[in-house]
């Protein structure tokens, strides 16, 4: 696992840290402010914004796929570690990165989801989010409202039309029901390959260190120790 360090001559260089080291994932404030992406020119504000978008996508995708909250938390932690070690400039198809982290986390937490399901739902959520962002931009006057449709709306409309046509051809849906969302084969292959490539990149970057210790169980133990067990309402409020 590589960490950014100083070679003594004022030049930053990668320093290998063994995943077995208990402090392998403990970062100093200076390291948190000098991520590889920032060293390559990405502003701290933009990096935080991108991370918030990634986390939001993991949460929404996890909700859509009925993935346990712990698996979502593992995906977020994996993604945080990846961004601390890798420059986002070195990777393409970044919108597929959170889906890859969640796909991997589901395996680790023994609640695997089919790759096809993850890819299609993730792609649909991204298109829908883009449509909402475009609509909000038009309503706020940030973009022209002269055009009747935007590229995002056109993309979503085309995909919905494709889904309806595919459903009608396959005959797998009952009459009168909404068609199952699907995407053209060439888009699916591109998205699938991006997810698998990101998964491999994540594993290489974190040196296959998949041991993640979350604080939840310790918080529960503290509550059970210090909160009166005769008042379940208070205990539940503290845990929430």
Phi, psi and omega in degrees: 000129183265137173236151180276126179223182181248133183275008179096344180252016179081011180251128181281139178212163182285141178236127181280131177237126180292136177299339180286344179293130181298339180258017184301325183250022173258117184248139174286161180302323180296323179291322179294332180271353182235052178293157179306323180294319180291324178294337178268006173112356179283132181288154179299321180297316181292322179295317178296321179296316179297319179296320179295323177293319178298313181297316179300320180293321178299317181295314181292317179296319177297322177294317180297323184265006179056048180268134181304150183299325181296321178295323177295319179296321177296318179298318180295317180295319177300316181294321178298316179297319180299315182290332177288340185249340186236144174277131178295339178292341182272002184229141178258174178054046183300329178301339179273354184297312180297325177296322178295318179297319180289321177301317178291317181298324179297324176294317183295325182267011177057041173225055188298149174239150180296138181301318180300318180296315180298315183296311185292315181293319178298316180295318179298316181297321179294317179296318180294321178295321177296322179296316179296316180298320179294319179296316179297322179295321179293318181293330179274358178082012181284337178229161181292142178257010183291326180283140182286330179225157177253166177303324180293315179298319179298317180298314181293320179297318179295319180293322177293321177296318178297318179298317180296317180294318180295321180294318180294321180291319181286333179066024184268351182252147179288150181297136177091354179264158180292138180292147176291134182289130176216173183227156180302149183305320183293323177290318180300315181298319179296314181293319179299313180297324179295318179297314181294322178294318178296322179300316178296320180296319179298313182297318178294318184295317183269011176057036178058024176275097186253014177274111181238119182257107181273155184279356189300315183294327179289325177295318178297318179297319178296318179297317180295332182278319190252348180259135182302120182290345180281354180241081183297330180296316180294319180296318180296321180295320180293318181295325179288000000 
